[in-house]
Amino acid sequence: MGNEETEHEEFTPKGAIAFFVVLLVFFIVTWFALYFEMLGRG
């Protein structure tokens, strides 16, 4: 049983983490694009 626990602790959902990072970057870029667009309009 101890062996299964260490295998479980070492597992990292790389795909989910990568998806979350891409989503976060997308929202940040979108937010800044809209922000600077509104700044330009005054």
C-alpha positions in Angstrom: 0.0 0.0 0.0 2.8 2.4 0.7 4.0 2.0 -2.8 0.6 3.0 -4.3 0.6 6.2 -2.2 3.9 7.4 -3.5 2.8 6.7 -7.1 -0.3 8.7 -6.4 1.6 11.6 -4.9 4.0 11.7 -7.9 1.1 11.9 -10.4 0.6 15.4 -11.8 -2.1 16.2 -14.4 0.2 17.9 -16.9 -2.6 18.3 -19.5 -5.0 20.0 -17.0 -2.2 22.3 -15.7 -1.2 23.2 -19.3 -4.8 23.9 -20.2 -5.3 26.1 -17.1 -2.1 28.1 -17.9 -3.2 28.6 -21.5 -6.7 29.7 -20.4 -5.1 32.1 -17.8 -2.8 33.6 -20.4 -5.7 34.0 -22.8 -7.8 35.8 -20.3 -4.9 38.1 -19.3 -4.2 39.0 -22.9 -7.9 39.6 -23.6 -8.3 41.8 -20.5 -5.2 43.9 -21.4 -6.4 44.3 -25.0 -9.8 45.6 -23.9 -8.2 47.7 -21.1 -5.8 49.5 -23.5 -8.6 49.8 -26.1 -10.7 51.6 -23.5 -7.7 53.8 -22.5 -7.3 54.8 -26.1 -10.9 55.9 -26.4 -10.6 58.1 -23.3 
